[in-house]
Amino acid sequence: MSKTRTALVTGSSSGIGLATAGVLAQRGYQIMLHGLEDAELGGLIARKLADEHGVRTDYCQADLSGTRQVERLYRSCVEQFGAVDILVNNAGIQFTAATAEFPPEKWDLILAVNLSAAFHASRLALPAMQRAGWGRIINIASVHGLVASANKSAYCAAKHGLVGLTKVMALEHAADGITANAICPGWTDTPLLNQQFENYAKEHGVSFDEAKLGLIHTKTPYPSLIAPQAIGELAAYLCSDAAAGITGAALPIDGAWTAH
Ligand SMILES: NC(=O)c1ccc[n+]([C@@H]2O[C@H](COP(=O)([O-])OP(=O)(O)OC[C@H]3O[C@@H](n4cnc5c(N)ncnc54)[C@H](O)[C@@H]3O)[C@@H](O)[C@H]2O)c1
């Protein structure tokens, strides 16, 4: 790398985003962290990453359910670091209910955070990537961008949409040195799943840990949760020169969930 590249990782105060930010920092990229947490807590996370890996980091709080906040986050990264070379659209939320009972406000929020925010951040980042002749857009989708599960209408719609958006951007920018890919994780060890584990434990009268294994086996033969770090490693590979020809892909990392 001739210049130090900057990665903006949305939703990097926790889970997959935080692990991805850590792997990218380890590879020497400057990192703009983001989350809902206040500046004090976010600043602590950013400083820890900077101390561990000797790279510049910063943190920006923004609620990405609103377009203006996505724009503020993008501007803040450009002001701090001069560019967004790598954009990891990771921020996401989940809510489960049957379609007929799905609260309309939850539908709107999930679509806004999991899909529209990725569109807005990407449309802002692409022109400068195009001028630079290099860029990486990595959308953290889900197996639910490839297959469906009952009670996840909004999540599945958003994640299928995110995979579609990824493919369109890949086609539009394949000749510009910009790649756009989706990573499609299965059950991954983050706080996002806790509510689902708690529900399963209650329904089946089992402990939280038993619920984990029980729920995993409803979808995949792989007997463990995926480590968030593993998603980060795949993202880092997609940033490498070796991955320049991988674009428009939706890559499962799912313990054979989608092999059925
Ligand atoms: N955990 C899994 O099993 C799994 C599987 C497939 C895909 N994913 C996807 O991975 C991504 C990260 O999820 P995670 O499991 O690490 O969850 P997490 O709950 O640990 O992290 C979610 C992140 O999103 C941010 N966020 C939530 N609401 C936001 C909002 N309104 N505005 C801005 N940021 C907001 C949070 O601050 C946090 O940083 C999500 O897009 C999720 O759909 C997770």
The ligand as an SDF file (V2000), in Angstrom:
LIG
                    3D

 44 48  0  0  0  0  0  0  0  0999 V2000
  -24.9680  -12.1850   14.4670 N   0  0  0  0  0  0  0  0  0  0  0  0
  -25.3740  -12.9020   13.4440 C   0  0  0  0  0  0  0  0  0  0  0  0
  -25.6570  -14.0910   13.5690 O   0  0  0  0  0  0  0  0  0  0  0  0
  -25.4780  -12.2860   12.0780 C   0  0  0  0  0  0  0  0  0  0  0  0
  -25.6890  -13.1460   10.9900 C   0  0  0  0  0  0  0  0  0  0  0  0
  -25.7900  -12.6050    9.7180 C   0  0  0  0  0  0  0  0  0  0  0  0
  -25.6670  -11.2530    9.5210 C   0  0  0  0  0  0  0  0  0  0  0  0
  -25.4630  -10.4290   10.5810 N   0  0  0  0  0  0  0  0  0  0  0  0
  -25.3610   -9.0090   10.3030 C   0  0  0  0  0  0  0  0  0  0  0  0
  -24.1490   -8.5000   10.7930 O   0  0  0  0  0  0  0  0  0  0  0  0
  -24.2810   -7.1100   11.0710 C   0  0  0  0  0  0  0  0  0  0  0  0
  -23.7320   -6.8200   12.4570 C   0  0  0  0  0  0  0  0  0  0  0  0
  -24.5380   -7.4940   13.4120 O   0  0  0  0  0  0  0  0  0  0  0  0
  -23.9770   -8.0490   14.7910 P   0  0  0  0  0  0  0  0  0  0  0  0
  -24.4450   -9.4370   14.8900 O   0  0  0  0  0  0  0  0  0  0  0  0
  -22.5400   -7.7520   14.9270 O   0  0  0  0  0  0  0  0  0  0  0  0
  -24.8720   -7.1870   15.7940 O   0  0  0  0  0  0  0  0  0  0  0  0
  -24.5310   -6.2320   17.0240 P   0  0  0  0  0  0  0  0  0  0  0  0
  -25.8660   -5.9960   17.6630 O   0  0  0  0  0  0  0  0  0  0  0  0
  -23.4280   -6.7890   17.8330 O   0  0  0  0  0  0  0  0  0  0  0  0
  -24.0160   -4.8970   16.3140 O   0  0  0  0  0  0  0  0  0  0  0  0
  -24.8830   -4.0560   15.6070 C   0  0  0  0  0  0  0  0  0  0  0  0
  -24.2040   -2.7250   15.3400 C   0  0  0  0  0  0  0  0  0  0  0  0
  -25.1390   -1.9210   14.6090 O   0  0  0  0  0  0  0  0  0  0  0  0
  -25.2850   -0.6630   15.2520 C   0  0  0  0  0  0  0  0  0  0  0  0
  -26.6360   -0.1400   15.0890 N   0  0  0  0  0  0  0  0  0  0  0  0
  -27.8090   -0.6810   15.5190 C   0  0  0  0  0  0  0  0  0  0  0  0
  -28.8390    0.1500   15.2260 N   0  0  0  0  0  0  0  0  0  0  0  0
  -28.3090    1.2220   14.5970 C   0  0  0  0  0  0  0  0  0  0  0  0
  -28.8440    2.4270   14.0740 C   0  0  0  0  0  0  0  0  0  0  0  0
  -30.1500    2.7300   14.1450 N   0  0  0  0  0  0  0  0  0  0  0  0
  -27.9940    3.3160   13.5160 N   0  0  0  0  0  0  0  0  0  0  0  0
  -26.6790    3.0580   13.4730 C   0  0  0  0  0  0  0  0  0  0  0  0
  -26.1000    1.9490   13.9480 N   0  0  0  0  0  0  0  0  0  0  0  0
  -26.9140    1.0470   14.5130 C   0  0  0  0  0  0  0  0  0  0  0  0
  -24.9730   -0.9130   16.7320 C   0  0  0  0  0  0  0  0  0  0  0  0
  -24.5660    0.3020   17.3590 O   0  0  0  0  0  0  0  0  0  0  0  0
  -23.8650   -1.9540   16.6210 C   0  0  0  0  0  0  0  0  0  0  0  0
  -22.6280   -1.2930   16.4550 O   0  0  0  0  0  0  0  0  0  0  0  0
  -25.7690   -6.7880   10.9120 C   0  0  0  0  0  0  0  0  0  0  0  0
  -25.9980   -6.1800    9.6680 O   0  0  0  0  0  0  0  0  0  0  0  0
  -26.4280   -8.1590   10.9700 C   0  0  0  0  0  0  0  0  0  0  0  0
  -27.6420   -8.1870   10.2770 O   0  0  0  0  0  0  0  0  0  0  0  0
  -25.3630  -10.9200   11.8490 C   0  0  0  0  0  0  0  0  0  0  0  0
  1  2  1  0
  2  3  2  0
  2  4  1  0
  4  5  1  0
  4 44  2  0
  5  6  2  0
  6  7  1  0
  7  8  2  0
  8  9  1  0
  8 44  1  0
  9 10  1  0
  9 42  1  0
 10 11  1  0
 11 12  1  0
 11 40  1  0
 12 13  1  0
 13 14  1  0
 14 15  2  0
 14 16  1  0
 14 17  1  0
 17 18  1  0
 18 19  2  0
 18 20  1  0
 18 21  1  0
 21 22  1  0
 22 23  1  0
 23 24  1  0
 23 38  1  0
 24 25  1  0
 25 26  1  0
 25 36  1  0
 26 27  1  0
 26 35  1  0
 27 28  2  0
 28 29  1  0
 29 30  1  0
 29 35  2  0
 30 31  1  0
 30 32  2  0
 32 33  1  0
 33 34  2  0
 34 35  1  0
 36 37  1  0
 36 38  1  0
 38 39  1  0
 40 41  1  0
 40 42  1  0
 42 43  1  0
M  CHG  2   8   1  16  -1
M  END
$$$$
